[in-house]
Amino acid sequence: MQLSKNFTLEEFTKGNSANDYQISLLRLLAENLQIVRDRLQPFAKKGKSVSITITSGLRTMDDYERLKKAGHNPSANSDHFCGFQPGGKPTLGAADIKVNNCTLSLKDVALLVAELTRKGTVHFGQVIYEFNPATGACWIHLGNDPHEVFKDRCAVTRNKYLQSLDNGKTYMALV
């Protein structure tokens, strides 16, 4: 299923099935990611196009347990659950991404996405640059804006711009 010009449902689900509500949350992410992808094209490496890879989208409890066992620090109330997490709290939909063929560092991409969000060009509720010092891996976590999910009287809040330099153990301001 095509969610936007360059993103499919399969990229976000990686074999997990998604219900209609989850698909609508993932569609919001895909539409905003499409804008980010388009805005990154001026920073493409010569002769290439910038692309975005979804490294983690919709998660199940099995995914959560697998990540914990692998030494990661996933949140038990992560927006990756796309709907309601096991404790019954609302989650908004999230994706972890990597950017390919781009001259900007991934942290600079996160800063650009934060700026695009502040300007209202895209609508993310969270932009988190994450780094795992043990493996050297880095990625950007992007979550839907609660005001885009719950148009009226939104009671869900998130810290918008963060970074974690210790594989998700602690967070600090990105900007």
C-alpha positions in Angstrom: 0.0 0.0 0.0 1.4 3.4 -1.0 1.3 5.9 1.8 3.0 8.8 0.0 4.9 9.2 -3.3 8.0 7.5 -1.9 6.9 5.5 1.1 4.9 2.3 1.4 3.1 0.7 4.4 5.5 -2.3 4.2 8.5 0.0 5.0 6.8 1.0 8.3 5.5 -2.5 9.3 8.3 -4.9 8.3 6.0 -7.9 8.5 3.7 -6.7 11.3 0.1 -6.4 10.4 -1.5 -2.9 10.9 -5.1 -2.0 11.5 -6.9 1.0 9.9 -6.1 3.3 12.8 -2.4 2.4 12.7 -2.3 2.9 8.9 -3.7 6.4 9.4 -1.0 7.2 11.9 1.7 5.8 9.5 0.2 7.8 6.6 0.7 11.0 8.6 4.3 10.1 9.2 4.8 9.2 5.5 3.3 12.5 4.3 5.6 14.5 6.5 8.6 12.3 5.7 7.9 12.9 2.0 8.2 16.7 2.6 11.5 16.1 4.5 12.8 13.9 1.6 11.9 16.5 -0.9 13.5 19.3 1.1 16.7 17.3 1.4 17.2 17.0 -2.3 19.4 20.1 -2.6 21.8 18.3 -0.2 22.1 15.2 -2.4 25.5 13.8 -3.2 26.5 14.4 -6.8 24.6 12.3 -9.2 22.3 10.8 -6.5 18.9 11.4 -4.9 18.5 11.6 -1.2 16.4 8.7 0.2 15.1 7.9 3.6 15.1 4.4 5.1 12.6 3.4 7.8 14.6 1.3 10.2 11.8 0.9 12.7 8.1 1.8 12.4 5.2 -0.1 13.9 6.3 -2.2 16.8 4.6 -5.0 18.7 5.4 -6.2 22.2 7.5 -9.0 20.6 9.5 -6.3 18.9 9.9 -4.4 22.2 11.2 -7.5 24.0 13.5 -8.4 21.1 15.0 -4.8 21.2 15.5 -5.0 25.0 17.2 -8.4 24.8 19.5 -6.9 22.1 20.7 -4.2 24.5 18.6 -1.3 23.2 16.5 0.9 25.4 13.0 1.0 23.8 10.3 2.9 25.7 7.5 0.8 27.1 5.1 3.6 26.0 6.7 4.3 22.7 4.8 6.0 19.9 6.1 3.1 17.7 3.1 1.1 19.1 0.9 3.2 16.8 -2.3 3.4 18.8 -2.5 2.1 22.4 0.5 0.7 24.1 0.0 -2.2 26.5 -0.7 0.1 29.5 -3.6 1.7 27.6 -2.0 5.1 27.1 -2.4 6.7 23.6 0.5 6.5 21.3 0.8 8.6 18.2 2.9 6.7 15.6 6.6 7.0 15.1 9.4 5.9 12.9 13.2 5.7 13.2 15.0 6.8 10.0 18.3 6.9 8.3 19.1 9.2 5.4 21.0 8.1 2.4 23.0 10.0 -0.2 23.0 13.2 1.7 25.9 15.6 2.3 24.5 16.7 5.7 25.3 14.7 8.8 22.4 12.9 10.4 22.4 15.3 13.3 22.2 18.2 10.9 19.3 16.5 9.2 17.6 16.3 12.7 18.3 20.0 13.2 16.8 20.8 9.8 13.7 18.6 10.6 13.3 20.4 13.9 13.5 23.8 12.1 10.9 22.7 9.5 8.7 21.6 12.3 9.0 24.9 14.1 8.1 26.7 10.9 5.1 24.5 10.3 6.4 23.1 7.1 6.1 19.6 8.6 4.2 18.4 11.6 6.2 16.2 14.0 5.5 16.0 17.7 9.0 14.7 18.3 12.3 14.9 16.6 15.0 12.9 18.5 18.6 12.4 17.2 19.8 9.1 18.7 23.3 7.7 18.9 24.5 4.3 20.3 28.2 4.8 21.4 28.7 1.0 21.7 28.0 0.4 18.0 28.4 3.9 16.5 24.9 3.7 15.0 22.8 6.8 14.8 19.2 7.4 13.7 16.4 10.0 14.0 13.2 9.1 15.8 10.2 11.1 14.4 6.8 11.0 16.0 3.5 12.4 14.9 2.3 15.7 16.2 -0.5 15.0 18.8 -2.4 18.0 17.3 -2.5 16.4 13.9 -3.7 13.1 15.4 -6.2 14.5 17.9 -7.4 17.7 16.1 -9.5 19.1 19.0 -8.6 19.3 22.7 -5.4 17.4 22.6 -4.2 16.2 26.1 -1.1 14.4 24.8 2.2 16.1 25.1 5.8 15.3 24.1 9.2 16.9 24.5 9.7 18.0 20.9 13.4 18.3 20.2 15.7 15.9 21.9 18.9 13.9 21.5 20.2 10.8 23.2 23.9 10.1 22.9 23.8 6.9 25.0 21.5 4.5 23.1 18.3 5.9 24.6 19.2 5.8 28.3 19.0 9.6 28.8 17.7 12.5 26.7 18.7 16.2 26.5 17.6 19.1 24.3 18.6 18.9 20.6 18.6 22.6 20.1 
